[in-house]
Amino acid sequence: MVMWPHLKSGATAQLPVSQATGRNYTEVEFWGGGRQAYQQESSPQREWLLHYRGLSEDEVTVFLTFCEEHAQSQSYFVFEDPMNGQTAEHCLVIPGTFVARMSNSGVGEVRVGIRSVKD
C-alpha cells in the first residue's frame, strides 16, 4: 500500500495537527416515541487536519500530485499518525479539504484533511 508523502525533513506533518475521532450512528425512532442509536462500524474513524507551511515548490508538487492521483482512483494509502507514530491503513483524503498555494517569494503552503475509514 502507498504511504502518505513525507517532507524533505522526513516528517509526516508540521505541528499543530488537529485530530478527531468519531463514530457514525444510525438512529431509529420507534412507534411509541422511543429512540435507539446503532453504531454503523466497529472501529472509530480518525481524522487529521494538516497544515504545512514554508514548503518548497517541489514539496507542494508532491502533495498536489499525490492527492490528485488518489482522488481520481479513490485508492487507500497508509498514514503515520504524527501524534503517536502508529500507522493507519485505509486512509483517504477528505473531499474538498485540499488547498495548495505558492507565494510570490516561492514559499508554499498546503492544507489537507485525511480520514482513516477502517483499521
Steps between C-alpha positions, in 0.01 A plus 500: 500500500620853425626721784403866554787720373759631744661841506865536400577496873340153527204622707144399414348824631571840650358596835236589600292207371126480563375149565148370554354158571138411451246240402203508268162408644159426359205599714167319490184655642243254629124528477462591867746788472808317628830518314792265459840580348703229329870524427573458126859379524700311757809722507495878534589727210804718556562828321801729480503859374852584386641844423844513339683834476832611355505230232713499189334481160612137470331407830174671398512314167545164677191560718297632206586202278438250781159645590387528136596138426320368807193716439467362145563135588335517846772266624614467859836598645681455830544800730733516800327677788731789596370492859592142590690355201243226436406432140141521381421296193209561265520879506345742252532874439182665628324644193517878474776546759809519280635852442846580359649849462831647389597856592690735271813435707484126419378382840217246494214405727279189498187420704343158484271272698559125528245241617571145609193311379588165662789343690 
